[in-house]
Amino acid sequence: MRIRSKMPVGLRPAVVMLSALGVAAPVQVRADQSMDVEEVIVTARKRQERLQDLPGSAAAITESMIDDTGPIRSLRDVTDLIPGITLVEAASSDLMEPSIRGAGQSRNRSSVSATGFYRNGAYFASQSLGGRNFARMDTYDVERVEVLRGPQGALYGRNALGGAMNIISRRPGDELDFNITGVAGELGYAGVDAIVNVPVNDTFGIRASYVHDERDDGFYKDINGNPIDTTSFDHARIGMQWKPSDALKVYYSFDDSTEDYEPGIRQRFRATQTDLFQTTINSEHVATSDITNHALTIDYALDKGVFTSVTNRRDRSVYRIVDADYTLANANLASTAMRKTETFVDAGIFFQEFRWTSTLGGPLEYLVGADYYSMWTKEYIDPFSAGGQTVATSGIRDWKTNEDSWAVYGSVDYNFTNIPLSLSAEIRYASDAIDGYVNTVTPNISPIPILDVTADKSYSNLPWGFTASWRFESVPAPVTEAMAYFKYGSSYRHGGLNLGAGRSTDAYPTVPIYNEEDSDSYEIGLKTAWFDGMLKLNGSAYLVYYNDFLDTTTNGCPALCPYLDPVTGDSLGFDANGDQITMNGSGQPGLESPEAFFIDNVGKIDAWGVEIETNLNIPVGPGRFISNIGWSRQMGEVTEIAPSVSPAEAALLGVPLNFVRPQQLKANLTWRQPVPIPGLMSPVFKATIVYTMEHGGYSSLSANSLGLDGVDRMDVRVGVDSDHWSFTINGSNVLDEQYFPDRTGTFFRVNDPAYYYAEISWRYR
């Protein structure tokens, strides 16, 4: 089969860059030209500061960017706007995760993501289905998204190994506002959302919203030509803010959402296949996610600081039923088998943080805090209840974990008064505990569980960081400000309970619980502003050491298994493929493979890279041109193999780190132009291009890993906006490029083709 490409790959980055320069080139900009340039304020270090003043590699998706590029609906919408992040697009959207600076090598769903996910400052990620990235409801009605690249273990704690992402939702405002939006597009896509903001009085306000959208057709078809990737989403939110005084601010929000979605189309390569979206699915294939979330934030300002409390409770249930046989080697369009696998997930998270942020106003500022996190997950996988097991060794798996974590942390910042030097240090003491069980049984072979493990383990960590920054007091025009920095940081990803383990006959049996992974990172950077802030140019270079890195590995079977009972020495009756010949429940021969795949601490990895970002915001006549362009180059390799793992893992030594991109370019370009209409309020014409280019890299940590497909995707948004109404036409992947975001030697998933939809909004304010 052939993957389409409409433009030479090497020309695409140049075309995007020339587009920006072509618009900007005719404009003569003086160093003293004043203009209204948006200053981005973030709370990435748990205190308010300009993004440009933050000494570290960070980015923000602002409210104006969201207005230009369109609503954020998924993790991909975030990663397309932030350079240095690779989206690991697994077969299912609820297993996707970002890879920041090479962190996140293990994509087995029993491990947690190596990126810290936060919503309004509360950590909410877990390892099970629907808990590895932002849910659709998290990205609705967003004020901004803050992304920190590099280890953030000291201030953010667990699992911020590669970085942290924090989504900040819009809060109630001071003015009466009502907005209703309708959307309609191809494949039966339609929806409506409504937001109302009511300032009840001078101290109390409410912001309520509801959104529903659905798509009753799809790209993928089953054997009868019916769509199997239809979607439906319903979400309601109410937020209330009480400000009885200038010192006290209390904000509470409640979310309730239900989403029906496609649980993953990962097909087997078929020599006769001509349509990449035609599958051999012949039975039910759907997933449903229900999430509720309660959040309470209290800020109380005193003379010398601000006390903040963040409380969050999140409950999630996921149900999936999938056609489990359509990927088998003998599956074909005429298949009559209807074997399904059902998965049930119930999970809950409680998060509590207290912190004190000083506002001394002198050269010294500090922050102290404590947080507590509790997560409970139960997952049940049954391939028998809905039509029979997929293969002879299919097993019913019952898995449950409980995790508790508490930590105390602090930071101190000192700005010298006689020299433009600032020093910052941060540290955290964290304690994590995990307990749970895994029970797996193959009832068609034996009623005796092949895995019945109960385990628990505790960890403690002391991640810390240090930053030194130098602000240049005298810079040559047209540079208006410049800051250089050096940063060291450490972080960790907590251990966990394996879903599978080797049997007693294995040469290298797994342990029930894998240990933590940690990292040490060194970063240097330069941040500059030009032409009174109209142009910002920032760059950084980093080196990260990942120790005891987590990867999905094997127990060395069948090649390294002795095929003998280690106690009696009797032959276990393995065939030439390494499958153990056993007897099933009916006394008939069955097959049970001793090979096991599981998560383990495999060794050490070195990763390094460079990131460059520019932001240009200039007036062109009555209009304005805005561009955000970022380029990154990332590399890495395995430098050491742990002696405790299977000798088969020795082949990983020197293997390139997976899911890092040697070439990555991300750009969003916006043109705003007022359109005077006599007798009417002047609307603004807006056109935005979002372009993503990613080339190079590998799909797995393996000596024979396939290369990642190149990504060249362009989204376009064109419309007219006024004070009371707006209309936009949106195109996703408008060049209709095709690539495999997920591919092995046997299976593949193809990206969505070009897709268009329209939005119309009316607002009262």
PyMOL commands that set and color helices and strands:
alter all, ss='L'
color gray80, all
select helices_A, chain A and resi 9-24+51-53+63-69+75-79+93-95+136-139+153-156+531-533+647-652
alter helices_A, ss='H'
color red, helices_A
select strands_A, chain A and resi 41-42+49-50+58-61+85-88+97-100+115-119+122-123+142-149+163-169+177-185+189-199+204-215+231-242+248-261+267-268+286-301+305-323+340-358+364-382+396-415+421-441+451-461+464-471+479-493+496-497+513-514+517-530+535-554+580-583+589-592+597-620+623-641+663-674+684-695+711-721+725-732+742-743+747-749+755-764
alter strands_A, ss='S'
color yellow, strands_A
deselect
rebuild
show_as cartoon
